[in-house]
């Protein structure tokens, strides 16, 4: 630069050395802030938190993000065996001697010495009304909701005991709307599925509904019980574990296809939205899929993952890849859908870019001077 006037040469030297002039270098092209800029934003913004990743932080994240933990916090459900309004009942009455109900049941066998006098009859299907009551011949209005079939049978027998000789009653729930669960959303066969005394679990009814239309790792299952709800990835629900909760009458299950992705910005090999394509993706794997930190731009001490914290506070988790333990931490840190992976720019980038801009101006002048000699 000897062809430049002396004062201008001095100015160039000061700027290249990172003098006060470079305080305005934020206007230079950049893929994002430096680590210092992010730290400054943390101090200036009370609702933004910067957390250096270490073993203690990883332990807290694992405890707070236990898959399917919310299912255990749902209130206890009702009893499948209990009769509810809307249920359709089948009631059979067996009598000895004088019979109140005409006709005999098909296939009735002998009843010992009283075979000629034993009779049985099945009443037409009876629907439990909204108030939980059924109306039966010779018994009248009887409360049924909240009782088990055996308890209702005993109550009907007591009502017939003064009118019939040794009545025996059998009650069976033929159809139960209240004793079923509704499965909706992105399953192959959405609909209402009855619960049985076997005690169906969450994965059971998802299987009855044909399974999810999307891969399990990209399907979220949401369980609503009364006014409470809980959700988890379907791949996090393990069969017969605490996450595979036992369902209760009236539960609503929704399966939602939700492909999981994370986004990469900054001084990485590529800027992209990347699909998980597996049940679990660690920070180390995410960096590898993004091409790793750029040799020419990145500050490997400042790799950040931006996400909503467990308590709802926007949080940036930082890992230092210049330390050997940083790679172990990156292997243990699980990415979540919606995370933003950011590789900060090195502070020296601004100086290098500014020198490149100077070269764009002065190289033609220098070339012309050389040619003129």
C-alpha positions as CSV (number, residue, x, y, z in Angstrom):
1,X,0.0,0.0,0.0
2,X,3.0,2.3,-0.5
3,X,1.2,4.0,-3.4
4,X,-1.4,5.3,-0.9
5,X,-1.0,8.7,0.9
6,X,0.6,8.3,4.3
7,X,-2.4,9.4,6.4
8,X,-4.7,6.9,4.6
9,X,-2.1,4.1,5.0
10,X,-2.1,4.8,8.8
11,X,-5.9,4.6,8.8
12,X,-5.9,1.3,7.1
13,X,-3.4,-0.1,9.5
14,X,-5.5,1.0,12.5
15,X,-8.7,-0.5,11.0
16,X,-7.0,-3.8,10.2
17,X,-5.7,-4.0,13.8
18,X,-9.2,-3.8,15.1
19,X,-9.3,-0.2,16.3
20,X,-12.4,1.7,17.3
21,X,-13.5,1.9,13.6
22,X,-14.4,-1.8,13.8
23,X,-17.1,-1.1,16.4
24,X,-19.3,-0.4,13.5
25,X,-18.6,-3.7,11.8
26,X,-22.0,-5.0,12.7
27,X,-23.0,-3.6,9.3
28,X,-20.6,-6.0,7.6
29,X,-22.1,-9.2,6.1
30,X,-22.5,-11.9,8.8
31,X,-24.4,-15.1,9.4
32,X,-25.2,-14.2,13.0
33,X,-23.9,-12.8,16.3
34,X,-20.7,-13.7,18.0
35,X,-20.6,-15.3,21.4
36,X,-19.9,-12.0,23.1
37,X,-23.0,-10.5,21.5
38,X,-25.1,-13.4,22.8
39,X,-23.7,-13.0,26.3
40,X,-24.4,-9.3,26.2
41,X,-28.0,-10.0,25.1
42,X,-28.4,-12.3,28.1
43,X,-27.3,-9.5,30.5
44,X,-29.7,-7.0,28.9
45,X,-32.7,-9.3,28.6
46,X,-34.1,-10.7,31.9
47,X,-36.4,-13.2,30.2
48,X,-33.5,-14.8,28.2
49,X,-31.1,-17.3,29.9
50,X,-27.7,-18.6,28.8
51,X,-26.7,-21.9,30.3
52,X,-23.2,-23.5,30.0
53,X,-23.7,-27.2,29.3
54,X,-22.2,-29.5,32.0
55,X,-23.0,-32.8,33.7
56,X,-25.3,-31.2,36.3
57,X,-27.4,-29.4,33.6
58,X,-27.7,-32.7,31.6
59,X,-28.9,-34.5,34.7
60,X,-31.6,-31.8,35.4
61,X,-32.8,-32.0,31.8
62,X,-33.2,-35.7,31.9
63,X,-35.2,-35.6,35.1
64,X,-37.4,-32.8,33.9
65,X,-38.0,-34.3,30.4
66,X,-38.8,-37.9,31.3
67,X,-40.8,-39.3,28.4
68,X,-44.5,-39.8,29.1
69,X,-44.1,-38.5,32.7
70,X,-47.3,-36.4,32.3
71,X,-49.5,-39.5,31.9
72,X,-48.8,-40.5,35.6
73,X,-50.2,-37.1,36.7
74,X,-53.6,-37.6,35.2
75,X,-56.5,-38.1,37.7
76,X,-57.7,-41.6,38.3
77,X,-60.3,-42.8,35.9
78,X,-63.6,-44.5,36.4
79,X,-64.3,-48.2,36.7
80,X,-65.0,-50.1,33.4
81,X,-67.4,-52.4,35.3
82,X,-69.7,-49.6,36.5
83,X,-72.9,-49.1,34.6
84,X,-73.3,-45.6,33.2
85,X,-76.1,-43.6,31.4
86,X,-76.4,-44.7,27.8
87,X,-75.4,-48.3,28.4
88,X,-77.6,-51.0,26.9
89,X,-78.3,-53.8,29.3
90,X,-79.4,-57.4,28.8
91,X,-81.4,-58.7,31.8
92,X,-82.4,-62.3,32.3
93,X,-84.8,-63.5,35.0
94,X,-85.0,-67.1,36.2
95,X,-87.9,-68.2,38.3
96,X,-89.2,-71.4,40.0
97,X,-92.9,-72.1,40.5
98,X,-95.3,-69.3,39.5
99,X,-93.7,-67.2,36.8
100,X,-94.1,-63.5,36.3
101,X,-92.4,-63.6,32.9
102,X,-93.9,-65.7,30.1
103,X,-91.9,-67.8,27.8
104,X,-88.8,-69.9,28.4
105,X,-85.2,-69.2,27.4
106,X,-84.0,-71.2,24.4
107,X,-81.8,-74.0,25.6
108,X,-83.0,-74.0,29.2
109,X,-82.2,-77.3,30.8
110,X,-83.7,-79.1,33.8
111,X,-83.7,-77.7,37.3
112,X,-83.7,-80.9,39.2
113,X,-87.1,-81.9,40.7
114,X,-88.6,-78.5,39.9
115,X,-87.7,-78.8,36.1
116,X,-91.4,-78.7,35.1
117,X,-91.9,-75.5,37.1
118,X,-88.6,-73.7,36.3
119,X,-88.7,-70.9,33.7
120,X,-86.4,-68.2,32.5
121,X,-86.9,-65.1,30.3
122,X,-84.8,-62.5,28.7
123,X,-86.1,-59.0,28.8
124,X,-85.8,-56.7,25.7
125,X,-82.6,-54.6,25.7
126,X,-82.9,-51.8,28.2
127,X,-81.1,-48.4,27.9
128,X,-80.0,-46.6,31.0
129,X,-81.5,-43.1,30.8
130,X,-79.7,-39.8,31.4
131,X,-80.5,-39.9,35.1
132,X,-79.0,-43.4,35.4
133,X,-82.3,-45.2,35.9
134,X,-83.9,-48.2,34.3
135,X,-87.6,-49.1,34.4
136,X,-88.2,-52.8,34.8
137,X,-91.5,-54.8,34.9
138,X,-92.8,-55.6,38.5
139,X,-89.8,-53.6,39.9
140,X,-90.3,-50.1,38.5
141,X,-87.7,-47.4,38.3
142,X,-84.4,-48.6,39.6
143,X,-81.1,-46.8,39.9
144,X,-78.5,-48.5,37.7
145,X,-75.7,-46.0,37.0
146,X,-72.8,-46.4,39.3
147,X,-73.6,-50.0,40.1
148,X,-71.8,-53.1,38.8
149,X,-73.9,-55.6,36.9
150,X,-73.9,-57.9,39.9
151,X,-75.1,-55.1,42.2
152,X,-77.9,-54.3,39.9
153,X,-78.9,-57.9,39.6
154,X,-79.1,-58.1,43.4
155,X,-81.2,-55.0,43.5
156,X,-83.6,-56.4,40.9
157,X,-83.8,-59.7,42.7
158,X,-84.8,-57.9,45.9
159,X,-87.5,-56.0,44.0
160,X,-89.0,-59.3,42.7
161,X,-88.6,-61.4,45.8
162,X,-92.1,-60.6,47.1
163,X,-93.7,-61.2,43.7
164,X,-91.8,-64.3,42.5
165,X,-90.6,-67.5,44.0
166,X,-86.8,-67.6,44.3
167,X,-86.0,-65.2,41.4
168,X,-82.5,-65.2,40.1
169,X,-81.4,-62.3,37.9
170,X,-78.5,-62.0,35.4
171,X,-77.4,-58.6,34.1
172,X,-74.9,-58.0,31.3
173,X,-73.8,-54.8,29.6
174,X,-74.4,-55.3,26.0
175,X,-73.2,-51.9,24.7
176,X,-71.4,-49.3,26.7
177,X,-70.9,-45.8,25.3
178,X,-69.6,-44.4,28.6
179,X,-67.3,-47.5,29.0
180,X,-65.4,-46.8,25.8
181,X,-62.7,-44.5,24.5
182,X,-62.6,-42.4,21.5
183,X,-59.5,-42.6,19.2
184,X,-59.1,-39.7,16.7
185,X,-56.5,-38.0,14.6
186,X,-53.9,-39.5,12.4
187,X,-54.7,-43.2,12.9
188,X,-55.9,-45.6,10.2
189,X,-59.2,-46.5,11.8
190,X,-60.4,-43.6,14.1
191,X,-63.6,-44.4,16.1
192,X,-65.0,-45.4,19.4
193,X,-63.6,-48.5,21.1
194,X,-65.1,-50.3,24.1
195,X,-63.1,-51.1,27.1
196,X,-63.2,-54.6,28.7
197,X,-62.4,-56.0,32.1
198,X,-59.0,-56.9,30.7
199,X,-57.9,-53.3,31.2
200,X,-56.8,-52.0,27.8
201,X,-53.8,-49.7,27.8
202,X,-52.9,-46.7,25.6
203,X,-50.9,-48.7,23.0
204,X,-53.7,-51.3,22.9
205,X,-56.3,-48.9,21.6
206,X,-53.9,-47.3,19.2
207,X,-53.3,-50.8,17.8
208,X,-57.1,-51.4,17.6
209,X,-57.3,-48.2,15.6
210,X,-54.9,-49.5,13.1
211,X,-51.8,-47.7,14.3
212,X,-50.5,-44.3,13.4
213,X,-50.4,-43.2,9.7
214,X,-46.9,-41.7,10.3
215,X,-43.9,-43.4,11.8
216,X,-44.1,-43.7,15.6
217,X,-41.1,-41.4,16.1
218,X,-43.0,-38.6,14.2
219,X,-46.4,-39.2,15.9
220,X,-47.5,-37.5,19.1
221,X,-50.2,-39.2,21.3
222,X,-52.4,-37.0,23.5
223,X,-54.6,-38.4,26.2
224,X,-57.5,-36.3,27.6
225,X,-59.2,-37.4,30.8
226,X,-61.9,-35.0,32.1
227,X,-60.3,-31.5,32.2
228,X,-56.7,-32.9,32.3
229,X,-54.5,-33.8,29.4
230,X,-51.0,-35.2,28.8
231,X,-49.0,-35.9,25.6
232,X,-45.8,-37.6,24.5
233,X,-44.2,-39.0,21.4
234,X,-45.6,-42.4,20.5
235,X,-42.1,-43.8,20.3
236,X,-41.6,-42.8,24.0
237,X,-44.5,-44.9,25.2
238,X,-43.1,-48.3,26.1
239,X,-45.5,-51.3,26.2
240,X,-46.7,-52.3,29.7
241,X,-44.6,-49.6,31.3
242,X,-45.8,-46.6,33.4
243,X,-46.0,-44.6,30.2
244,X,-48.4,-47.1,28.7
245,X,-51.2,-46.0,31.0
246,X,-54.3,-48.1,31.6
247,X,-57.3,-46.3,30.0
248,X,-60.5,-45.4,31.7
249,X,-64.1,-44.9,30.4
250,X,-64.6,-41.6,28.6
251,X,-60.9,-41.1,27.8
252,X,-60.1,-39.5,24.5
253,X,-57.0,-40.4,22.6
254,X,-55.6,-38.3,19.8
255,X,-52.7,-39.2,17.6
256,X,-51.1,-36.3,15.7
257,X,-48.6,-36.7,12.9
258,X,-45.8,-34.2,13.7
259,X,-42.5,-34.7,11.9
260,X,-39.7,-33.6,14.1
261,X,-37.0,-31.2,12.8
262,X,-34.3,-28.9,14.1
263,X,-32.9,-25.8,12.3
264,X,-29.3,-24.9,11.8
265,X,-28.0,-21.3,11.5
266,X,-24.7,-19.5,11.8
267,X,-21.2,-20.6,10.9
268,X,-22.1,-24.2,10.2
269,X,-21.4,-26.3,7.1
270,X,-24.9,-25.7,5.8
271,X,-28.0,-23.7,6.9
272,X,-31.0,-26.0,6.8
273,X,-34.0,-27.5,8.5
274,X,-33.1,-31.1,9.2
275,X,-35.4,-34.0,10.0
276,X,-34.6,-36.2,12.9
277,X,-35.2,-39.5,10.9
278,X,-34.5,-41.5,14.1
279,X,-36.0,-41.8,17.6
280,X,-33.0,-39.9,19.2
281,X,-30.6,-37.2,17.8
282,X,-27.8,-35.9,20.0
283,X,-26.2,-32.5,19.6
284,X,-23.0,-34.2,18.3
285,X,-25.1,-35.9,15.6
286,X,-26.9,-32.7,14.8
287,X,-23.6,-30.9,14.2
288,X,-22.4,-33.7,12.0
289,X,-25.6,-33.6,9.9
290,X,-25.1,-29.8,9.5
291,X,-21.5,-30.3,8.2
292,X,-19.9,-29.3,11.5
293,X,-18.5,-25.8,12.5
294,X,-17.0,-24.0,9.5
295,X,-13.1,-23.9,9.7
296,X,-13.1,-20.4,8.2
297,X,-15.9,-18.8,10.2
298,X,-16.9,-20.6,13.3
299,X,-16.0,-20.2,16.9
300,X,-16.0,-23.8,18.3
301,X,-16.1,-22.4,21.8
302,X,-19.6,-21.1,21.1
303,X,-22.1,-23.7,19.9
304,X,-25.6,-22.9,21.1
305,X,-28.9,-24.7,21.2
306,X,-31.9,-22.3,21.5
307,X,-35.1,-23.7,23.0
308,X,-37.9,-23.0,25.4
309,X,-36.7,-24.0,28.8
310,X,-38.6,-26.5,31.0
311,X,-40.1,-23.5,32.9
312,X,-41.0,-21.7,29.7
313,X,-38.0,-19.3,29.8
314,X,-36.2,-18.9,26.4
315,X,-32.8,-20.6,27.0
316,X,-29.6,-21.0,25.1
317,X,-27.5,-24.0,26.0
318,X,-23.8,-23.5,25.2
319,X,-21.1,-26.1,24.6
320,X,-17.4,-25.5,24.2
321,X,-15.9,-27.8,21.6
322,X,-12.4,-26.6,22.3
323,X,-12.5,-28.7,25.5
324,X,-12.4,-32.5,25.1
325,X,-15.3,-32.9,27.6
326,X,-17.4,-30.7,25.2
327,X,-17.7,-33.7,22.8
328,X,-18.9,-36.0,25.5
329,X,-21.5,-33.4,26.6
330,X,-22.6,-33.0,22.9
331,X,-23.1,-36.8,22.7
332,X,-25.2,-36.8,25.8
333,X,-27.4,-33.8,25.0
334,X,-30.6,-34.8,23.2
335,X,-32.0,-32.5,20.6
336,X,-35.7,-31.7,20.7
337,X,-38.1,-30.9,17.8
338,X,-38.1,-27.2,17.1
339,X,-34.6,-26.6,18.5
340,X,-32.4,-24.0,16.8
341,X,-28.7,-25.0,16.5
342,X,-26.5,-22.0,16.1
343,X,-22.7,-22.0,15.6
344,X,-21.4,-18.5,16.5
345,X,-19.0,-16.6,14.3
346,X,-15.4,-16.1,15.4
347,X,-14.6,-12.5,16.5
348,X,-11.8,-12.3,13.9
349,X,-14.3,-12.7,11.1
350,X,-15.1,-9.0,11.1
351,X,-11.5,-8.0,10.7
352,X,-10.9,-10.5,8.0
353,X,-14.0,-9.4,6.1
354,X,-13.1,-5.8,6.4
355,X,-9.6,-6.5,5.0
356,X,-11.3,-8.3,2.1
357,X,-13.4,-5.3,1.4
358,X,-10.3,-3.1,1.4
359,X,-8.7,-5.4,-1.0
360,X,-11.7,-5.0,-3.4
361,X,-11.0,-1.3,-3.5
362,X,-7.2,-1.2,-3.6
363,X,-6.3,-4.3,-5.6
364,X,-7.3,-2.6,-8.9
365,X,-5.3,0.5,-8.0
366,X,-2.3,-1.6,-7.1
367,X,-2.6,-3.7,-10.3
368,X,-2.8,-0.5,-12.4
369,X,0.3,0.8,-10.8
370,X,2.2,-2.4,-11.5
371,X,1.1,-2.4,-15.1
372,X,2.1,1.3,-15.5
373,X,5.7,0.6,-14.4
